[in-house]
């Protein structure tokens, strides 16, 4: 329904430019011999010579009309030249006309806000340009006025014996109102633009200049071809008084028919006898207000900045016996239409960086022996997916959904390819809701294209991490039994070299880097990259022969570096373990990689670390026992487990849904329940053993 919009300003200057028999002009530019000759552009089908799409003004003088077909036009005008519209995929190809229209739009948009309404018509908002001209160089100060401007038609102006001189006087009046002066400036600007279009494209056009879009649209078709018409504010009522109601935009359909039947309105002037409240009573508040404003030439519709079309579409008609009566035939033509639509969408994407979001299917259908003409084939829409195959698939699904709904009105059902007396006389697909791609957006294909560049970076970063680990920490094999990195003596290194089980190779470059940092290590002491990053720490045999590790901890030469190395190593190791835990995709994989006592072992490791820290503070305390950790574990590993694994398993028993646990396998349920409610262990403490023994795990009895 029409929307009532208040007039933003009565001083606006709006122009509507309409090309003259545009399709014929495009063909005449291709074939200059057709200029000045009666000509017409016809559809591609040959039935009765094809339907006329556009008729030149030379042919109109002979009585040729667009409603005729080619054979009938030749009877009226035997000299007429019929030019068939280009054909592609079995239907009319309008790309040449669209491209020609784009040439015109590019010229018209130089002077103001431009809205492309169709292939051959454009709205222009020239208010800013007209105000600038009025301020800098008003028409009354001009020495000469172009001949194209003085050929303008001014509604309400007495023609007299010399029409052009009267128009010149009206344009250059010094006592005119501000609105008329702006309109005169708009007339000069439009005349100049029309001449530029003619010089650069060889196309002629007509124009209407007024204070809103509605009046400009009415005026552009009043004097054609290659002319322009002005609608001053004082002439609005005279223009609308005798204008047939069906000639007004949005009143040519059911609303206009209702006005004629229900209210006896035949001209726009007849609406003036009804109050706004009366019209609102009949047609609602919004439509009633719009009708009241329209009768007075009031319209607040703005010219929207749009140089490109709002939608793309492709369609074809199948009149009479050519109607499509099977799903297979519909699918064939949908394939052709969707292929054309996909090409236009891809071209728009590449040239204008725009994407469409909605795919819509329209169809016209008939039912054999159908007396109910109001039953229309429903239009269907869905989100648009780019790609010819995807558009075809979605369009076919939309048609099938619409066909089921259409036949459902007759209580019929489709069965495979069986026809129930229906026929498709028109079919089209369109893409709408086209918007510009946000700046900075990149295609996902760029991600895959850059993978070869990304992977080497990852490799380099992992090598850098390996080198940094060597610089900050001697190696996991240089860790003492307490999990702290220490500076080993030459004797310890020599004994370590004799141990064949822990020999590793390292690059000469890494060895030199270690020497620079003060780590005098042999190649056998340093692990390879894979061992350092991926494997668990392993105790070397020589480490057991030197249990007095407290002495190394107190050496002043290595205290600060040792603390820094320990913190950095724990941070890097913790990140790797944390990332490994994040990689667990399902609970099944977790249980496959853990034994039933994994959580208890982590608690034991944490307890052992606490015991070790207390022994450091007490020089008389006993060194940690070898059996405080199982073979193959280190206190660093235990500490990292307690720091990174335990927070991820923190829980509140009251928040755990027991129904979820019941869905797990029985064996897993028992294990989880054991973790949630572990058996209480004895908290008895032996005398004279210190508080550290309290945190040690209970021994099996």
C-alpha atoms as one frame of an Amber mdcrd trajectory, in Angstrom:
protein
   0.000   0.000   0.000   1.147   3.603  -0.596   2.934   5.309   2.271   2.201
   8.927   3.200   5.414  10.920   3.629   5.421  14.602   4.607   7.024  17.033
   2.182  10.581  17.629   3.408  10.859  20.940   1.558   8.853  22.714  -1.111
  12.091  24.127  -2.515  13.508  20.854  -3.769  14.448  20.474  -7.429  13.750
  16.970  -8.723  14.102  15.782 -12.318  12.901  12.609 -13.975  14.824  11.692
 -17.136  13.194   9.216 -19.509  14.921   7.840 -22.602  13.027   8.098 -25.899
  12.077   4.667 -27.351  15.328   3.492 -25.863  15.579  -0.010 -27.359  15.117
   1.413 -30.855  17.833   4.013 -30.235  20.262   1.293 -29.145  19.596  -0.618
 -32.361  19.873   2.575 -34.419  23.304   3.234 -32.926  24.303  -0.279 -34.040
  22.765   0.303 -37.496  22.889   4.026 -38.353  20.900   3.348 -41.527  17.799
   2.936 -39.349  17.890   6.553 -38.181  14.913   8.529 -39.457  13.187   5.340
 -40.624  10.097   3.712 -39.059  11.469   0.903 -36.933  10.524  -1.323 -34.038
  12.209  -3.907 -31.832  10.353  -7.222 -31.637  10.591 -10.293 -29.446  12.640
 -13.264 -30.587   9.683 -15.604 -31.176   8.324 -15.682 -34.684   4.633 -16.165
 -33.897   2.769 -13.501 -35.883   6.010 -11.615 -36.341   6.735 -11.311 -32.617
   5.462  -8.812 -30.080   6.667  -5.212 -30.339   8.925  -4.081 -27.481   9.716
  -0.530 -28.650   8.442   1.606 -31.525  10.232   4.594 -33.054   8.430   7.921
 -33.324   8.618   7.716 -37.107   6.604   4.469 -36.977   4.129   5.897 -34.482
   3.104   8.485 -37.049   1.745   5.616 -39.142  -0.301   4.316 -36.212   2.032
   1.542 -35.060   1.589   0.783 -31.347   3.431  -1.376 -28.842   0.369  -3.546
 -28.344   0.682  -4.818 -31.925   2.596  -7.798 -33.211   5.054  -7.681 -36.106
   2.638  -8.866 -38.819   0.018  -6.338 -37.780   2.591  -3.519 -37.697   3.617
  -4.317 -41.272   0.015  -4.074 -42.372  -0.245  -0.605 -40.838   3.236   0.520
 -41.990   4.693  -1.601 -44.792   8.001   0.325 -44.663   8.662  -0.491 -41.010
  11.969  -2.177 -40.102  11.564  -4.892 -37.484  14.701  -5.632 -35.470  14.725
  -8.778 -33.412  15.987  -8.472 -29.876  19.206 -10.446 -29.184  18.608 -14.012
 -28.022  20.531 -16.074 -25.462  19.516 -19.392 -23.873  16.250 -19.400 -25.770
  15.083 -16.017 -24.447  15.594 -12.300 -24.929  19.036 -11.008 -23.974  18.763
  -7.431 -22.664  22.390  -6.955 -21.649  23.139  -4.543 -24.504  20.269  -2.308
 -23.376  21.337  -2.475 -19.731  24.874  -1.474 -20.619  23.648   1.424 -22.734
  21.503   2.606 -19.834  24.547   2.533 -17.574  26.302   4.925 -19.959  23.481
   7.434 -19.548  23.403   7.084 -15.757  27.135   7.757 -15.531  26.614  11.104
 -17.276  23.518  12.195 -15.355  25.077  11.441 -11.978  27.714  14.139 -12.472
  25.459  16.947 -11.219  23.400  15.480  -8.396  22.052  12.533  -6.477  21.002
   9.879  -8.973  18.474   7.063  -8.590  18.250   4.550 -11.405  14.596   3.551
 -11.579  14.843   1.173 -14.560  16.894   0.480 -17.679  15.786   3.717 -19.344
  14.678   6.134 -16.585  16.471   8.024 -13.829  15.551  10.388 -10.983  17.872
  13.295 -10.130  17.927  15.480  -7.021  19.431  18.762  -8.260  18.614  20.871
  -5.202  22.228  21.439  -4.136  23.407  22.175  -7.674  20.499  24.587  -8.256
  21.129  26.447  -5.011  24.823  26.779  -5.877  23.958  28.179  -9.299  21.433
  30.593  -7.824  24.007  31.878  -5.356  26.950  32.156  -7.753  25.456  32.772
 -11.186  21.644  33.233 -11.187  19.782  32.930 -14.492  18.848  36.643 -14.601
  22.537  37.483 -14.746  23.277  35.187 -17.654  23.977  36.883 -20.960  22.745
  33.931 -23.023  20.438  31.003 -22.392  21.019  27.767 -24.294  18.585  26.941
 -27.059  17.860  23.588 -25.450  16.696  25.353 -22.276  14.419  27.836 -24.028
  12.693  24.907 -25.764  11.366  23.865 -22.343   7.648  23.655 -21.658   6.477
  25.544 -18.566   3.061  24.468 -17.336   0.707  27.411 -16.857   2.763  29.740
 -19.047   0.950  31.484 -21.876   2.512  30.420 -25.151   1.803  33.612 -27.120
   3.199  34.308 -30.509   6.810  33.515 -29.552   6.895  30.545 -27.141  10.697
  30.424 -26.825  10.967  34.096 -25.949   8.293  33.676 -23.291  10.213  30.742
 -21.775  13.430  32.789 -21.830  11.696  35.575 -19.959  10.250  33.172 -17.386
  13.658  31.616 -16.717  15.391  34.970 -16.210  12.787  36.821 -14.123  14.332
  38.834 -11.319  11.037  39.179  -9.420  10.294  35.434  -9.381   9.841  33.554
  -6.122  12.703  31.575  -4.639  11.047  28.300  -5.644  10.618  29.373  -9.273
  14.218  30.589  -9.427  15.451  27.222  -8.192  13.240  25.519 -10.781  14.717
  27.736 -13.506  18.236  26.756 -12.412  17.168  23.107 -12.518  15.895  23.564
 -16.083  19.265  24.950 -17.191  21.143  22.079 -15.536  18.903  19.379 -17.042
  19.160  20.932 -20.526  22.936  20.835 -20.247  22.903  17.187 -19.087  20.627
  16.134 -21.938  23.000  17.696 -24.461  25.919  15.826 -22.883  24.000  12.544
 -23.147  23.313  13.205 -26.829  26.935  14.083 -27.597  28.478  11.151 -25.728
  25.957   8.366 -26.373  23.922   9.547 -29.409  20.747   9.000 -27.357  17.961
  11.531 -26.887  15.932  11.799 -23.715  13.050  13.771 -22.232  12.739  15.172
 -18.732  10.329  16.549 -16.186  11.449  19.107 -13.583   9.352  19.737 -10.463
   9.527  19.963  -6.674   8.990  16.221  -6.015   9.334  12.857  -7.725   5.626
  12.347  -8.340   5.194  15.575 -10.323   8.496  15.147 -12.190   7.432  11.668
 -13.318   4.124  13.011 -14.642   5.819  15.882 -16.471   8.543  13.853 -18.225
   6.069  12.081 -20.481   4.014  15.123 -21.400   6.277  16.398 -24.193   8.361
  13.837 -26.089  10.765  13.211 -27.680  13.888  15.186 -26.727  12.081  17.849
 -24.705  11.643  18.863 -21.088   8.710  20.132 -19.028   8.667  22.286 -15.881
   5.954  22.189 -13.201   5.926  25.415 -11.149   4.277  25.323  -7.759   1.422
  27.533  -8.991   0.544  25.085 -11.795   0.220  21.902  -9.707  -3.537  22.103
  -9.232  -4.087  22.745 -12.940  -1.976  19.701 -13.836  -3.823  17.323 -11.507
  -7.310  18.697 -11.971  -8.060  16.850 -15.186  -5.541  14.012 -14.880  -7.267
  10.571 -15.040  -6.982   8.726 -11.749  -5.501   5.668 -13.463  -2.573   7.734
 -14.781  -1.233   8.339 -11.288   1.485   6.075  -9.979   0.122   3.338  -7.663
  -3.464   4.092  -8.723  -3.542   2.018 -11.885  -4.622  -1.188 -10.135  -7.169
  -2.223  -7.548  -6.924   0.987  -5.520  -7.738   3.138  -8.545 -10.611   0.840
  -9.478 -11.968   1.067  -5.926 -11.861   4.873  -6.079 -13.841   4.823  -9.295
 -16.469   2.357  -8.090 -16.823   3.251  -4.407 -16.290   7.026  -4.485 -16.971
   7.901  -8.143 -13.505   9.421  -8.563 -12.357   9.602 -12.210  -9.755  12.357
 -12.051  -7.227  13.344  -9.430  -9.097  16.618  -9.020 -12.185  14.683  -7.890
 -10.321  13.636  -4.739 -10.262  17.248  -3.526 -13.917  17.035  -2.495 -13.122
  14.431   0.183 -11.652  15.308   3.540  -8.640  13.467   4.882 -10.802  11.870
   7.605 -13.262  10.580   5.005 -10.504   8.990   2.932  -8.989   7.474   6.082
 -12.376   6.008   6.948 -12.530   4.231   3.604  -8.913   3.178   3.104  -7.213
   3.390   6.462  -5.137   6.076   8.094  -1.984   5.667   6.036  -3.543   5.207
   2.581  -6.173   7.847   3.273  -3.504  10.422   4.132  -1.523   9.470   1.039
  -4.575  10.004  -1.210  -5.268  13.375   0.396  -1.653  14.476  -0.184  -1.598
  13.129  -3.750  -4.661  15.152  -4.728  -2.706  18.277  -3.724   0.591  17.299
  -5.364   2.348  16.667  -2.022   4.957  13.907  -1.879   7.913  13.552   0.460
   9.539  10.608  -1.312  13.290  11.122  -1.449  15.630  10.441  -4.354  17.738
   7.529  -3.181  21.368   7.355  -4.193  21.362   4.335  -6.476  23.359   3.986
  -9.662  22.968   0.207  -9.745  19.812  -1.904  -9.858  18.160  -3.073  -6.654
  17.672  -6.576  -8.007  18.543  -8.935 -10.828  16.014 -11.098 -12.602  15.561
 -13.494 -15.474  12.192 -14.626 -16.807  10.274 -15.993 -19.753   6.634 -16.324
 -20.790   4.989 -19.387 -22.306   1.661 -18.236 -23.742  -1.095 -20.439 -25.073
  -0.077 -23.886 -26.277   3.557 -23.275 -25.260   2.668 -23.502 -21.561   4.875
 -25.830 -19.502   2.902 -28.827 -18.289   5.533 -31.072 -16.714   8.014 -30.637
 -13.901  10.776 -31.773 -16.248  10.050 -28.950 -18.717   9.914 -26.447 -15.867
  13.244 -27.753 -14.574  14.788 -27.321 -18.027  13.789 -23.670 -18.260  14.687
 -22.994 -14.646  18.164 -24.218 -15.482  18.444 -21.654 -18.296  17.056 -18.803
 -16.204  19.249 -19.600 -13.218  22.348 -19.770 -15.385  21.701 -16.255 -16.682
  20.938 -14.979 -13.173  24.125 -16.519 -11.821  26.208 -14.820 -14.518  24.701
 -11.429 -13.706  25.252 -11.927  -9.994  28.857 -12.914 -10.550  29.412  -9.902
 -12.807  27.879  -7.601 -10.197  30.097  -9.141  -7.537  33.274  -8.667  -9.556
  32.545  -5.199 -10.921  30.594  -3.555  -8.095  31.563  -5.647  -5.051  27.923
  -6.369  -4.198  26.177  -9.533  -3.043  22.506 -10.533  -3.100  20.824 -12.272
  -0.178  17.365 -13.420  -1.353  16.288 -15.696  -4.192  12.640 -15.414  -5.313
  10.656 -17.496  -7.786   7.605 -16.080  -9.560   5.299 -18.035 -11.823   2.036
 -17.629 -13.648  -0.126 -20.702 -13.957  -3.512 -21.795 -15.154  -5.702 -24.767
 -14.349  -7.727 -26.532 -16.984 -11.441 -25.748 -16.629 -10.524 -23.145 -14.027
 -13.326 -20.708 -13.343 -11.560 -19.107 -10.367  -9.122 -16.663 -11.899  -8.102
 -15.223  -8.523  -6.131 -18.316  -7.594  -2.583 -17.266  -8.341   0.591 -19.282
  -8.236   2.301 -18.290  -4.961   5.716 -16.664  -5.071   8.399 -18.323  -2.947
  11.672 -17.020  -1.531  14.720 -18.384   0.254  18.256 -17.254   1.159  20.440
 -17.006  -1.937  23.424 -19.311  -2.342  25.998 -18.313  -4.940  26.845 -20.795
  -7.677  24.800 -21.849 -10.683  24.145 -25.388  -9.419  22.997 -24.161  -6.008
  20.689 -21.539  -7.506  19.160 -24.167  -9.791  18.615 -26.537  -6.889  16.982
 -23.896  -4.706  14.805 -22.535  -7.523  13.452 -26.006  -8.299  12.662 -26.566
  -4.633  10.807 -23.240  -4.524   8.787 -24.158  -7.593   7.807 -27.530  -6.198
   6.728 -25.900  -2.937   4.675 -23.324  -4.819   3.119 -25.984  -7.050   2.026
 -28.048  -4.042   0.428 -24.973  -2.511  -1.196 -23.983  -5.799  -2.701 -27.425
  -6.397  -3.663 -27.630  -2.740  -6.233 -24.924  -3.447  -7.940 -27.501  -5.644
  -7.455 -30.303  -3.102  -5.125 -32.062  -5.534  -1.730 -33.598  -4.902   1.246
 -33.960  -7.187   2.572 -37.428  -7.847   6.015 -37.517  -9.414   5.918 -36.049
 -12.903   2.187 -36.534 -13.271   0.276 -33.485 -14.479  -3.032 -32.630 -12.830
  -4.223 -30.222 -15.493  -1.903 -27.332 -14.636   0.226 -25.239 -16.987   2.927
 -22.636 -16.400   2.556 -19.579 -18.631   5.258 -17.442 -16.998   8.405 -18.245
 -15.036  11.062 -15.993 -13.515  13.770 -16.011 -10.868  15.158 -12.907  -9.209
  17.850 -11.967  -6.707  17.172  -9.102  -4.320  18.441  -7.462  -1.128  21.688
  -6.593  -2.862  24.168  -4.805  -0.628  27.764  -3.733  -0.928  30.397  -5.996
   0.595  31.765  -4.390   3.796  35.230  -2.951   3.395  37.963  -5.268   4.596
  35.977  -8.424   3.839  37.978 -11.141   2.098  36.938 -14.367   0.458  37.490
 -17.567   2.404  39.466 -18.859  -0.580  42.230 -16.439   0.391  42.691 -18.489
   3.548  43.376 -21.669   1.617  45.552 -19.898  -0.933  47.799 -18.602   1.833
  48.310 -21.925   3.542  51.643 -22.525   1.825  52.825 -19.221   3.238  51.397
 -19.883   6.688  52.825 -23.331   7.295  56.489 -22.291   6.898  55.838 -19.582
   9.479  54.484 -22.133  11.876  57.531 -24.286  11.260  59.849 -21.377  11.924
  57.999 -20.453  15.091  58.303 -24.011  16.381  62.047 -23.981  15.643  62.369
 -20.661  17.421  60.523 -22.102  20.377  62.975 -25.001  20.410  65.961 -22.658
  20.361  64.483 -20.464  23.084  63.910 -23.530  25.214  67.558 -24.485  24.814
  68.688 -21.038  25.830  66.461 -20.748  28.860  66.754 -24.325  30.083  69.653
 -26.821  29.683  67.193 -29.615  28.881  64.801 -31.890  30.601  67.694 -34.267
  31.094  69.521 -31.583  33.078  66.758 -31.430  35.682  67.498 -32.483  39.187
  65.316 -34.883  41.074  63.434 -31.946  42.477  62.466 -30.764  39.051  64.741
 -27.679  39.089  67.263 -27.034  36.307  70.822 -27.055  37.637  74.306 -26.275
  36.346  75.996 -29.663  36.161  79.610 -30.296  37.078  82.145 -31.652  34.616
  82.212 -34.927  36.468  78.451 -35.301  36.132  78.683 -34.590  32.420  81.369
 -37.171  31.947  79.334 -39.813  33.716  76.329 -38.822  31.666  78.290 -39.300
  28.450  78.927 -42.893  29.476  75.193 -43.556  29.694  74.295 -44.866  26.209
  70.538 -44.856  26.934  70.226 -41.068  27.100  72.435 -39.999  24.188  70.955
 -37.336  21.875  72.259 -35.263  19.008  71.945 -31.504  18.668  72.946 -29.088
  15.950  76.284 -27.352  16.261  74.511 -23.988  16.164  72.439 -24.836  19.224
  75.559 -25.958  21.101  77.258 -22.619  20.444  74.161 -20.763  21.634  74.176
 -22.771  24.839  77.840 -21.959  25.433  77.133 -18.251  25.048  74.511 -18.461
  27.777  76.764 -20.313  30.165  75.546 -23.848  29.578  78.647 -25.899  28.899
  76.813 -28.940  27.616  77.871 -31.752  25.403  75.717 -32.873  22.482  74.773
 -36.010  24.384  73.074 -33.975  27.096  70.723 -32.086  24.764  67.584 -33.772
  23.379  66.408 -33.501  19.827  63.501 -31.195  18.925  60.893 -33.906  18.942
  61.980 -35.168  22.350  62.027 -31.690  23.901  58.600 -30.654  22.696  56.601
 -33.865  22.669  58.047 -36.478  25.037  57.723 -36.720  28.819  60.795 -36.017
  30.973  62.983 -39.060  31.677  65.346 -39.477  34.602  68.905 -40.338  33.570
  70.745 -42.969  35.545  73.520 -40.625  36.585  71.018 -38.457  38.385  70.441
 -41.168  40.987  74.100 -41.128  41.896  73.894 -37.481  42.957  71.015 -37.189
  45.414  72.616 -34.226  47.141  70.960 -31.777  44.755  70.442 -29.161  47.477
  74.043 -28.106  47.164  73.645 -27.008  43.562  70.547 -25.021  44.439  72.428
 -22.850  46.876  75.289 -21.971  44.583  75.172 -18.232  44.070  76.509 -18.393
  40.510  73.372 -20.019  39.126  70.507 -18.872  41.327  69.000 -16.128  39.175
  69.446 -17.962  35.881  68.076 -21.157  37.379  64.893 -19.450  38.557  64.411
 -17.779  35.164  64.990 -21.025  33.315  62.532 -22.896  35.533  59.740 -20.312
  35.088  60.167 -20.143  31.323  60.315 -23.891  30.889  57.233 -24.432  33.048
  55.355 -21.769  31.074  56.181 -23.307  27.680  55.563 -26.846  28.904  52.284
 -25.794  30.487  51.068 -24.243  27.250  51.835 -27.415  25.332  50.053 -29.598
  27.839  47.096 -27.224  27.973  46.797 -27.212  24.171  47.007 -30.992  24.160
  44.108 -31.179  26.594  42.051 -28.783  24.434  42.545 -31.140  21.527  40.493
 -33.839  23.287  37.336 -33.953  21.186  35.209 -36.426  23.136  35.044 -37.868
  26.608  35.739 -41.286  25.113  39.170 -40.164  23.912  39.941 -38.803  27.353
  39.134 -42.059  29.081  41.111 -43.985  26.476  44.206 -41.930  27.245  43.931
 -42.020  31.045  44.040 -44.825  33.554  41.680 -45.056  36.457  44.136 -43.560
  38.933  45.327 -40.614  36.859  43.737 -38.014  39.080  45.133 -39.638  42.211
  48.610 -39.706  40.663  48.395 -35.982  40.006  47.478 -35.397  43.620  50.429
 -37.546  44.712  52.765 -35.545  42.498  51.513 -32.275  43.950  51.985 -33.629
  47.468  55.534 -34.696  46.654  56.355 -31.198  45.428  55.077 -29.704  48.648
  57.292 -32.084  50.570  60.300 -31.091  48.495  59.696 -27.398  49.028  59.498
 -27.918  52.768  62.762 -29.828  52.750  64.463 -26.905  51.063  63.447 -24.636
  53.901  64.623 -27.168  56.512  68.290 -28.205  56.032  67.864 -31.075  58.518
  64.981 -32.639  56.691  65.453 -35.760  54.671  65.839 -35.524  50.907  62.876
 -36.727  48.882  62.583 -40.461  48.434  62.920 -42.038  45.050  59.599 -43.807
  45.414  57.698 -40.545  45.970  57.168 -40.490  42.195  56.766 -43.392  39.847
  59.522 -44.189  37.386  59.375 -42.039  34.248  57.809 -39.015  36.000  59.406
 -35.815  37.221  58.294 -33.262  39.751  58.085 -30.673  36.958  55.596 -32.858
  35.130  53.635 -33.355  38.325  53.584 -29.655  39.079  52.440 -28.840  35.555
  49.701 -31.432  35.821  48.472 -29.912  39.044  48.601 -26.392  37.595  46.957
 -27.045  34.256  44.893 -30.202  34.556  43.283 -29.752  37.939  41.589 -26.396
  37.214  39.939 -27.922  34.152  38.506 -30.679  36.415  37.345 -28.465  39.252
  33.715 -29.207  40.076  30.892 -28.643  42.490  29.171 -31.906  43.334  25.810
 -30.196  43.770  25.919 -28.812  40.218  26.547 -32.161  38.520  23.473 -33.589
  36.795  23.131 -37.204  37.862  20.913 -37.939  34.854  23.816 -37.130  32.562
  26.092 -39.501  34.458  23.537 -42.280  34.148  23.792 -42.061  30.363  27.492
 -42.992  30.491  28.687 -46.615  30.305  28.548 -48.381  33.648  32.320 -48.727
  33.956  32.787 -45.013  33.366  30.018 -44.193  35.841  31.817 -46.096  38.573
  35.099 -44.347  37.835  33.521 -40.893  37.767  31.672 -41.594  41.006  34.979
 -42.648  42.567  36.475 -39.306  41.556  33.512 -37.348  42.835  33.362 -39.132
  46.192  36.769 -40.775  46.829  37.186 -43.040  49.824  38.498 -41.290  52.874
  42.105 -42.039  53.703  43.628 -42.190  57.088  44.905 -38.843  58.345  46.964
 -40.236  61.202  50.443 -38.760  61.515  53.429 -40.600  62.876  55.273 -38.899
  65.619  58.414 -36.874  64.872  57.915 -37.081  61.084  56.963 -33.444  60.520
  53.943 -31.901  58.841  55.147 -32.920  55.386  54.283 -36.541  56.106  50.691
 -35.483  56.600  50.343 -34.621  52.909  51.948 -37.815  51.623  49.553 -40.482
  50.260  48.583 -43.289  52.575  50.541 -46.475  52.059  48.722 -49.566  50.976
  48.268 -51.976  53.790
